[in-house]
Amino acid sequence: MKHNIKYIMKKFLYQERATSSSYIQYLRKKGVQIGEDCIIYSPRNCFIDTQYPWMITIGNHVRLTHGVIILTHDFSWSVLKKLPTKLQGNVPGAIFGSSGNVNIGNNVFIGMNTIITKGVSIGDNVIIGAGSVVTKDCAANGVYGGNPAHFIMRITEFYEKRKNKQLEEARNLARCYQKRYGKNPPKEIFNEYFMLFDSFDSASENANFKMQIELCNNGQDTKKYMEQNCRRFSTYDEFLSFCLNNEE
């Protein structure tokens, strides 16, 4: 009951931006093409330009994070309207529209506070780093970032980089937690690192871990991966002992 009241209040206050699904539904009704399994994580803080909604195409499995802006037009021509030029016989008043398509492929992550300008295509399997300004096309299977956004590395390189950082980062989490709170960290805080020490069956019984397993609607892929790749530690206690006692 309490949950329903909160949802009704949120819907009343924020209308179409109340939730990711309500905002996506609103954008689709406007004419934006959006695929399946897409999430707008902070709909009240994102801006999807609906001046020309039919110019935006977003594929499947796309994540838009806090502060993302997608533009289909540019109003800077308003300055030109006041500008007398010799080409126009020194008479101001010209109206020069500025618009373009935005196409985002499948399996794309757009980092926080990214701006995607008109006339841009982003390919499949792409990561855009936080704070980027995307003014040119981003080819498939790559990581991009910066202002203006530029190519950083291939997605396969990023995969290997993240894979190799798992133990180092998990150990740092454990040590920082213990230092801050004066006690050993609970298992649940490692909800992005549980594959280091847990089996699929055991992880599936943990609500925090199960949420990550089911993310992107490919839990069976995660199951297969965990069955084919041996975990580094047999138990959580063994993992924690390594994190807190190993000085390497």
N, C-alpha and C positions, 0 to 999 in steps of 0.2 A: 504493500500500500504506500509506504513511504517512498519507495523507488518510483512508483507511478506519479506521485505528486511532484517529485523533483523533476521528472521528465516533462510533465505538463508545464511546470514553471519555466523550465529551460526552453521549451518549444514556444511558449508565449513571449519570452524575453528576446530570444535570438532567432525565432522564426525558421527560415530555411537553413540557417547556419547553426542550428541547435546541435546537430550531430553530423558525422561524416556522411552517413547514408542519406540524411535529409538534404544536405547540400548537393550531393551527387545527383540525387533525384531532381532537384531544382534545376541544376545545370543541364541535365538531359532534356528536361521539358523546354528549356530555352533553345536547345539545338546543339549543345556541345556533345560530341560523340565520346563516350567514356566506356571502356571495356569492363570486364569482370574482375573481381577481387582487387579493386582500387580503394585506397584509403586516403582521406584528407585528414591528417591527424589533428589539426587545429583550425577547423573551418571558420571560426570567428576571427582568425588572424591571417587568413589567406585571401587573396584577391584573384579571381579568375575573370578576366575581362569579357563581358557579355555584350559589348557593343556590336561585335560580329561573331556571335556564338557558333555559327556554322563553319567558322574558320579554324576551330580547335578540334583536334582529334587526339584522344588519349587511349592508349592500348590497354592490354590486360596486365594485372599484377604491378600497378604503378603506385608508389608511395610519395605523397606530397606532405612535407613537414611544415612546422610552424613558420609563418611569414612568407610563404612562397607566393610570388606574383607572376601571372601569365598574361601577357599583353597581346592584343591583336591589332592595336592601333597606336598612333603617336600623334599627340596634339601639339607638337612643337611648331606645326605650320601656322599656328595662331600668331606667332611673331612675324612671319612672312606676310601675313594679311595687312599688317601695319607698315610694311616696308615698301617705299617707292623705289623702283629700279628703272634703269635705262631701258631694259628689255621690255618693260610694260609702259613705256612712255612716261616714267616717273609718277605713275598713278598707283597708289596702294589699293588694297581691297581684294587681292587674289586669294582664292581658296584652293589649296593644294592638299587633297586628302592623302593620308598615309596609313596603309593597312597591309596585313600579310597573314599567311597561315602560320599556325603553330602545330606541329605534329610530334607527338611523343610516342615512342614505340612500346614494346612489351618488356616487362621486368625491368623497370626503371625506378631509381631512387633519386629524389630531388631534395637536397639538404636544406637546412633552415635558412630563411631569409634570402633565398635565391630569386633572382629576377630573370624571367625568360621573355625576351623581346619578340616582336612580330617578325615573321619571315624565317623562323628557326625550325629545324627538324632535329629531333634527338632519336637515335637508333635504338635497337633492342639491347638489353643487357648493359645498361649504362648507369653509372653513378655520377651525380653532380654534387660537388662538395658544398658545404655551407657557405653562404655569403657570396656565391658566384653571380656574375652577370653574364648571361648566355646571349650573345649577339650573333653567333655564327653556328652552323650545323655541327652537331656532335655525332660522329660516326659510331656504329654499333660496337659493342664489346670493348668499351673503354671507360676510364675514369677521368673526369674533367673537373677543373676548379679555377677560381681566380676571377679577377675583373680586368679585362674581359676573360671569360672562361677559356681555358686552353687544355690541350691533351696532357695528361700526367702519366698514365701508364695503361697497359692492356688489362682487361678484366681478369685474365688468367694470372697475371703478375700480382694483382691485388689479392686474388684468392690465396696464392702461396704466401703472400706477406701476412695476411690475417691468420692463416693456418699456423705459421711459425711463431706468431706472437701470443698464442693462446695461453701457454703455461706461464710465460713471463708476466702477462697482464693479470692472470688469475692470482698468481703469487703476490703481486703488488696489492691487489684488492684485499687479500687476506691480511697482509702485514699492516696496511693502513687502517683496516677495520680494528684490528687488535690494539694498535697504538692509540686510536681515537677513543675507543670505548672500554679498553682495559679487559677485554674478554675475547674468546675465540668466536669467529664469525659463524652464524648459522648456515646450514647447507643452502638455504633458499636464496641467499644473495648471489650465488653463482649460477643464476638462471640462464646465463649465456655461455657458461663454461662447464656445464655438467657432463658433457661428453668426455671430459678428462678422467672422470672417476665413476660414472654411473652407467648401468646397463639400460637398454631401451625400456624393458619391462618395469624396472624400478623407477626410472624417470617418469614414465607414464602415470605413475601413482602420485606424483608430486604435482600439485596444481600449478605452481610457478613454471616448472619444467614442461609440463604438458602444453601450456600456452605457447611456448616457443616451438614445440614439436609440431603443433597444428598450424602455426603461422604459415601463410602463403598457400594453405590448403594442400600441402604435400607431405603430410605426416608419414606416409608410407615410404617416401624417399628417405626421410630421416631415419626411419627404422632400418631400411636396407643399408644405409651408410654406416650406422652404428654397429650393425651385425658384421659388416665386412671390414671395419677398421677397429682394431683392438684399442681399448682405452688405456691411457698411460698408467693409471692407478687402479688397483682392485677394489678399494673402498674409499669412502670419503675421509675416514680417519687417516689413512695412508697419504692421501692427497694433502690434507691439512698439515700433517706432520712435516711433509716435504716443504710446504709453503712457509711455515713458521720457523723451521729449524735449519733449512738448507741455506748456506751462505753464498752459493755460486751465483 
